[in-house]
Amino acid sequence: MANRKRLSNTQSSSQARKHPGSSMTQEDDDDVTFTQPSTSQVQRGLEKVTEAQVEQKTAEVVQYFLVKEQKKVPVRRADLVKHVLKEHRNIYPEILKRAARTLDQVFGLKLVEIDPKNHLYILINNLEPSDGASPINCPADPKRGLLFVILSVIFMKGGVVRENVIWNLLKKLRVDPGEKHEDFGDVKKVVTDEFVRQRYLEFVRIPHTEPVEHELRWGQRAEKEVSKTKILDVMGELHERDPQSWSQQYREAHSSQNSTQQPGSSSQR
C-alpha cells in the first residue's frame, strides 16, 4: 500500500515536470488556445455578421484601448479576445485593423505591438506638442517630467544604470525617494512599480549582490514612444553643447529614429 502511494506521488511529480505549462494563468491559456484566423476564415466570419455589428464591436475595442491608455497599461490580446471580442474572435484581424484606423484618424494614436511573442499592444501619441515643449518642463504632468529625467539619465549613461544613481540624482533635484512627495507620493513605488507596469522601465535585480541591488533600463513602451533625439536636444540645451558631441548617443538616437519610421513598425496582428 505504501509502495503504491509512493509510486503515485512519484508519477504525479513526474507529470508536473513534464507539463511546466500547467501553472499558466487562465489568460495565458486563453492566448495559447487562440489561433490567428486566416484571411479566408475572416472572410467567412464577416459574411455571418452585419456591418453594424462589426462597427459596434470596433467601437468597443477602441473604447477598451482608450480606457487602458489612461493608466498606460499594455493591452494583452488574450484579454481583448476574452473580454471584448468574445464570439466575434474569428474576425479579430479585421476589427483590430478598423480600430487601429479609428485610433489613428480620430484620436491621433498609433497602435503598436511591443511584444509579438506575448501579443502586447500600446498606444503612442502621434500628435507632437504644438509649442515643442519638453516633457521635463510640463507642469501639467509632473510624472511625465520625472520619467523623462530618468530615461534621459539611462540613455546618456549607455542604456543601463544602477538604482542608486537614480536615487542620488533625484535627491539633487529635491525629490527624495525616502520621503513622500507632494506630486509623486511614494517616489520609489512610482519608479519601480508604476513605470515598470506601464513598460516604460525595466527594474532588474543584479545577480550576486548583497545587499540586493537593481539596475534600470528602458522598457518596451519607452523604446517605441520616447524620442532619443529629443533627449539629446534637451541635453544639448542644458549643457550648451552640440548633440553630435555625444557621438555614441547621437548614432543610437538616429538609428532608432530611422527604425521606428520603417513601414510595419506598428503591427496589428
Disulfide bonds with the S-S distance in Angstrom:
none
